[in-house]
Amino acid sequence: MSDDVPTAARARLLTALSAAREARRGVPETLEPEVRSFARLSREHGLSISELLIEVKELVRAHVGADEPLFTPKVVGWAVAGYFAGTARS
């Protein structure tokens, strides 16, 4: 969706999502660091939280297929946590 997020971070996330789908063992915890990293880099490159959530949901939908209902809640939660990690409350 956005060209502002580094291509390498998006590629790592897509690889992790595809590997998780192919393994057919649910949502692996190894996916969490990739999602959090992608979210942090998205924030650092100026994406709003709403833009990030739209993008993450689109990536999940496109790369996990019928397992989308299983993946979406965890991936979205990790994305929100990664996006706001290290930020101060105002």
MIVEX-976169 format. One record per residue: residue number from 1; residue in three letters; x, y, z of N, C-alpha, C in turn. Coordinates in steps of 0.001 Angstrom, whole numbers, plus 524288, in hexadecimal, padded with zeros to 5 digits. Layout:
N
{rolum NUM; 'Ala'; {X; Y; Z}; {X; Y; Z}; {X; Y; Z}}
...
This chain:
90
{rolum 1; 'Met'; {8033A; 7FB57; 80000}; {80000; 80000; 80000}; {80362; 804E3; 80000}}
{rolum 2; 'Ser'; {8068F; 805A3; 803FB}; {809B5; 80A52; 80458}; {80F52; 80944; 802BF}}
{rolum 3; 'Asp'; {81182; 80CBE; 7FF99}; {816F3; 80C3B; 7FE12}; {81A91; 80E49; 8024F}}
{rolum 4; 'Asp'; {81866; 810A6; 80670}; {81B95; 812D2; 80A9F}; {81DEC; 80EAD; 80E28}}
{rolum 5; 'Val'; {81B74; 80A36; 80E96}; {81D6A; 80611; 811FE}; {821B3; 8032A; 80F0B}}
{rolum 6; 'Pro'; {8261D; 80264; 8119E}; {82A7C; 7FFD4; 80EF0}; {828EF; 7FA97; 80C89}}
{rolum 7; 'Thr'; {82A9E; 7F9DB; 807D0}; {8295B; 7F525; 804DE}; {82B3A; 7F03F; 807A5}}
{rolum 8; 'Ala'; {82FC5; 7F06E; 80A09}; {831EB; 7EBCF; 80CA2}; {82E74; 7EA0E; 81128}}
{rolum 9; 'Ala'; {82C5F; 7EDBE; 8142E}; {828FB; 7EC63; 8189B}; {823EF; 7E9EC; 816A4}}
{rolum 10; 'Arg'; {821CA; 7EC08; 8127D}; {81CFF; 7E9DA; 8103D}; {81E11; 7E463; 80E1B}}
{rolum 11; 'Ala'; {82283; 7E3B4; 80B87}; {823E6; 7DE98; 80959}; {82484; 7DA7E; 80DA1}}
{rolum 12; 'Arg'; {826F9; 7DBFA; 811FD}; {82792; 7D84E; 8165B}; {82245; 7D6CE; 81899}}
{rolum 13; 'Leu'; {81EC8; 7DA95; 8191B}; {81992; 7D984; 81B28}; {81692; 7D5EC; 81771}}
{rolum 14; 'Leu'; {816D3; 7D6EE; 81270}; {81411; 7D3AB; 80EA7}; {81634; 7CE1E; 80E9A}}
{rolum 15; 'Thr'; {81B4E; 7CD9C; 80F08}; {81DB4; 7C86C; 80F48}; {81BD3; 7C584; 8141A}}
{rolum 16; 'Ala'; {81BA3; 7C83F; 8188B}; {819E4; 7C5D2; 81D6E}; {81422; 7C448; 81D24}}
{rolum 17; 'Leu'; {810E2; 7C79F; 81AE2}; {80B52; 7C65B; 81A4D}; {80A91; 7C1A1; 816B9}}
{rolum 18; 'Ser'; {80D5A; 7C18D; 8126D}; {80CDE; 7BD2D; 80EC4}; {80EBD; 7B816; 81138}}
{rolum 19; 'Ala'; {8130F; 7B84E; 81410}; {8151B; 7B3A0; 816AA}; {81149; 7B1A4; 81AC3}}
{rolum 20; 'Ala'; {80ED5; 7B535; 81D96}; {80B02; 7B3AA; 8218C}; {80651; 7B10E; 81F03}}
{rolum 21; 'Arg'; {80488; 7B335; 81AB2}; {8000E; 7B0E1; 817EC}; {80169; 7AB66; 815FF}}
{rolum 22; 'Glu'; {80602; 7AADD; 813B1}; {807A3; 7A5CE; 8118C}; {80856; 7A1B1; 815D0}}
{rolum 23; 'Ala'; {80A08; 7A359; 81A81}; {80AD4; 79FAB; 81ECE}; {805A6; 79D81; 820CC}}
{rolum 24; 'Arg'; {80173; 7A080; 8203C}; {7FC34; 79EEA; 821DE}; {7FC0B; 79D17; 8278A}}
{rolum 25; 'Arg'; {7FEAC; 7A00B; 82AEB}; {7FEC4; 79EC8; 8307E}; {7FCE4; 7A369; 833CB}}
{rolum 26; 'Gly'; {7F99F; 7A6A7; 83191}; {7F7C0; 7AB32; 8346E}; {7FB83; 7AFC4; 833F2}}
{rolum 27; 'Val'; {7FAF2; 7B36C; 8377E}; {7FE1C; 7B82E; 83764}; {80300; 7B74A; 83AB2}}
{rolum 28; 'Pro'; {8078E; 7B6E9; 8383A}; {80C4F; 7B5E5; 83B37}; {80E4A; 7BAC2; 83E08}}
{rolum 29; 'Glu'; {81085; 7B9FE; 84295}; {812AB; 7BE63; 8457D}; {8174C; 7C0D6; 842AD}}
{rolum 30; 'Thr'; {819BE; 7BDEA; 83F2D}; {81E22; 7C005; 83C31}; {81C77; 7C468; 83881}}
{rolum 31; 'Leu'; {8176C; 7C4DC; 83788}; {81559; 7C904; 83442}; {8154A; 7CE40; 8372C}}
{rolum 32; 'Glu'; {814C9; 7CE12; 83C4D}; {8143E; 7D2DA; 83F6C}; {818A8; 7D6C7; 83E97}}
{rolum 33; 'Pro'; {81DB0; 7D53C; 83EE1}; {821CC; 7D92F; 83E32}; {821B4; 7DBCA; 838D1}}
{rolum 34; 'Glu'; {82039; 7D8EB; 834D2}; {81FF2; 7DB39; 82F93}; {81B8C; 7DF3C; 82F40}}
{rolum 35; 'Val'; {8171B; 7DDF5; 83197}; {812AA; 7E192; 83190}; {81407; 7E67F; 834A4}}
{rolum 36; 'Arg'; {81643; 7E5C8; 83941}; {817AF; 7EA49; 83C81}; {81BBC; 7EDC3; 839D2}}
{rolum 37; 'Ser'; {81F91; 7EB54; 8375D}; {82397; 7EE4E; 8349A}; {82141; 7F166; 83014}}
{rolum 38; 'Phe'; {81DED; 7EEE5; 82D1E}; {81B50; 7F17F; 828C5}; {81829; 7F62E; 82ABA}}
{rolum 39; 'Ala'; {81569; 7F575; 82F0A}; {8122F; 7F9AB; 83135}; {8158E; 7FE37; 8331A}}
{rolum 40; 'Arg'; {819CF; 7FD03; 835CF}; {81D53; 8011E; 837BD}; {81F94; 80439; 83332}}
{rolum 41; 'Leu'; {82172; 80176; 82F3C}; {823A5; 80420; 82AB0}; {81F83; 8074E; 827D1}}
{rolum 42; 'Ser'; {81AC2; 80560; 827C4}; {8167F; 8084F; 82558}; {815B4; 80D81; 8281C}}
{rolum 43; 'Arg'; {815A3; 80D57; 82D59}; {81512; 81234; 83068}; {819A4; 815D9; 82F59}}
{rolum 44; 'Glu'; {81E55; 813B3; 82F53}; {82302; 816E4; 82E75}; {82311; 8195F; 82909}}
{rolum 45; 'His'; {8204D; 81704; 82563}; {82007; 81923; 8201A}; {81B0B; 81C3E; 81F19}}
{rolum 46; 'Gly'; {8184F; 81D8E; 82352}; {813FF; 8213D; 822EE}; {80E8F; 81F15; 8221D}}
{rolum 47; 'Leu'; {80DD8; 819F0; 82225}; {80894; 817DB; 82196}; {80584; 818BC; 8269C}}
{rolum 48; 'Ser'; {8009C; 81A0A; 82612}; {7FD3C; 81A7A; 82AA8}; {7FBA8; 814F9; 82C49}}
{rolum 49; 'Ile'; {7F9B1; 81479; 830FF}; {7F7FB; 80F58; 832E1}; {7F397; 80D3B; 82F69}}
{rolum 50; 'Ser'; {7F023; 81097; 82DA3}; {7EBDA; 80EB8; 82A4D}; {7EDF1; 80CC9; 8250C}}
{rolum 51; 'Glu'; {7F1C0; 80F75; 822D1}; {7F41A; 80DAB; 81DEC}; {7F6CE; 8086A; 81EB2}}
{rolum 52; 'Leu'; {7F982; 807DD; 82314}; {7FC26; 802EF; 8243E}; {7F83A; 7FE7D; 824B7}}
{rolum 53; 'Leu'; {7F406; 7FF54; 8279A}; {7F031; 7FB28; 8285C}; {7EDA3; 7F983; 8233E}}
{rolum 54; 'Ile'; {7EC8A; 7FD3E; 81FE8}; {7EA5E; 7FBF4; 81AC7}; {7EE43; 7F89F; 817C5}}
{rolum 55; 'Glu'; {7F322; 7FA32; 817C7}; {7F722; 7F752; 814E5}; {7F7F4; 7F1D7; 81716}}
{rolum 56; 'Val'; {7F842; 7F16D; 81C3E}; {7F919; 7EC4B; 81EAC}; {7F488; 7E8A8; 81D76}}
{rolum 57; 'Lys'; {7EFCF; 7EA99; 81DD9}; {7EB47; 7E756; 81CA6}; {7EB46; 7E5A4; 816F8}}
{rolum 58; 'Glu'; {7ECD0; 7E91C; 81374}; {7ED13; 7E7B1; 80DEB}; {7F143; 7E385; 80CFF}}
{rolum 59; 'Leu'; {7F5BE; 7E405; 80F9A}; {7F9EC; 7E032; 80EFD}; {7F845; 7DADB; 81115}}
{rolum 60; 'Val'; {7F5BF; 7DAD5; 81590}; {7F3DC; 7D5E3; 817C5}; {7EFF0; 7D369; 8140D}}
{rolum 61; 'Arg'; {7EC37; 7D674; 81241}; {7E82C; 7D474; 80EB4}; {7EAA0; 7D227; 809C1}}
{rolum 62; 'Ala'; {7EE8B; 7D4C6; 807BA}; {7F0EC; 7D314; 802CE}; {7F485; 7CE5D; 8036C}}
{rolum 63; 'His'; {7F6A0; 7CD8A; 80823}; {7FAB5; 7C992; 808A7}; {7F96B; 7C4E9; 80C16}}
{rolum 64; 'Val'; {7F503; 7C4F7; 80EC9}; {7F3A9; 7C05A; 811EA}; {7EE7F; 7BDE6; 81043}}
{rolum 65; 'Gly'; {7EBE1; 7C04D; 80C98}; {7E72F; 7BDFB; 80A5F}; {7E2EF; 7BCD0; 80E53}}
{rolum 66; 'Ala'; {7E120; 7B7F9; 80E50}; {7DCB5; 7B662; 81196}; {7DDED; 7B6A8; 81768}}
{rolum 67; 'Asp'; {7E2EA; 7B6F5; 818CF}; {7E466; 7B759; 81E55}; {7E446; 7BCF1; 82061}}
{rolum 68; 'Glu'; {7E262; 7C083; 81D2F}; {7E22A; 7C606; 81EB5}; {7DF8E; 7C6ED; 82406}}
{rolum 69; 'Pro'; {7DB0B; 7C47F; 8252F}; {7D892; 7C574; 82A47}; {7DBF2; 7C3B9; 82EE8}}
{rolum 70; 'Leu'; {7DF46; 7BFFC; 82E0E}; {7E2C4; 7BE22; 83226}; {7E75C; 7C1DE; 832E6}}
{rolum 71; 'Phe'; {7E97D; 7C3D7; 82E9F}; {7EE27; 7C71E; 82ECA}; {7ED0A; 7CCCC; 8303D}}
{rolum 72; 'Thr'; {7E8CB; 7CEF6; 82E42}; {7E7DD; 7D494; 82EBD}; {7E807; 7D6A6; 83453}}
{rolum 73; 'Pro'; {7E551; 7D456; 8381C}; {7E572; 7D69F; 83D5F}; {7EAF6; 7D6EB; 83FB8}}
{rolum 74; 'Lys'; {7EDF9; 7D2C1; 83F39}; {7F345; 7D2D2; 84171}; {7F6D0; 7D691; 83E89}}
{rolum 75; 'Val'; {7F6A7; 7D661; 83961}; {7FA18; 7D9B9; 83648}; {7F8C9; 7DF77; 83736}}
{rolum 76; 'Val'; {7F3DF; 7E0C9; 8376A}; {7F24D; 7E636; 83874}; {7F41E; 7E7DB; 83DEB}}
{rolum 77; 'Gly'; {7F374; 7E471; 841C1}; {7F53E; 7E5AC; 8470F}; {7FB19; 7E697; 8474B}}
{rolum 78; 'Trp'; {7FE0F; 7E338; 844BE}; {803C2; 7E3E8; 844A0}; {80542; 7E8E6; 841BC}}
{rolum 79; 'Ala'; {80263; 7EA2B; 83D9D}; {80383; 7EEEA; 83AA0}; {8029A; 7F3C9; 83DF6}}
{rolum 80; 'Val'; {7FE54; 7F3DE; 840D7}; {7FD36; 7F863; 84434}; {80172; 7F8D0; 8486D}}
{rolum 81; 'Ala'; {802CB; 7F475; 84AD8}; {806D3; 7F47E; 84EDF}; {80C0A; 7F659; 84C9B}}
{rolum 82; 'Gly'; {80D6E; 7F466; 84807}; {81259; 7F5F6; 84593}; {81262; 7FBA4; 843FB}}
{rolum 83; 'Tyr'; {80DF3; 7FD87; 84236}; {80D85; 802F0; 84088}; {80E7C; 806B4; 8451A}}
{rolum 84; 'Phe'; {80C3B; 80571; 84991}; {80C93; 80901; 84E01}; {81115; 807C3; 851C8}}
{rolum 85; 'Ala'; {813DC; 8038A; 850F9}; {8183A; 80221; 8546C}; {81C4C; 8067A; 8546E}}
{rolum 86; 'Gly'; {81DD2; 80810; 8590C}; {821E1; 80C05; 85991}; {81FFA; 8119A; 8590D}}
{rolum 87; 'Thr'; {81AEC; 8124D; 8585F}; {818E2; 817A0; 85812}; {816F1; 81933; 85D72}}
{rolum 88; 'Ala'; {81746; 81E29; 85E85}; {81581; 8201F; 863A2}; {80FB7; 82181; 8635E}}
{rolum 89; 'Arg'; {80D10; 8207C; 867B0}; {80798; 82223; 86803}; {8076E; 827FD; 868D7}}
{rolum 90; 'Ser'; {80399; 82A87; 8665C}; {80331; 83029; 86716}; {7FEDD; 831A8; 86AAA}}
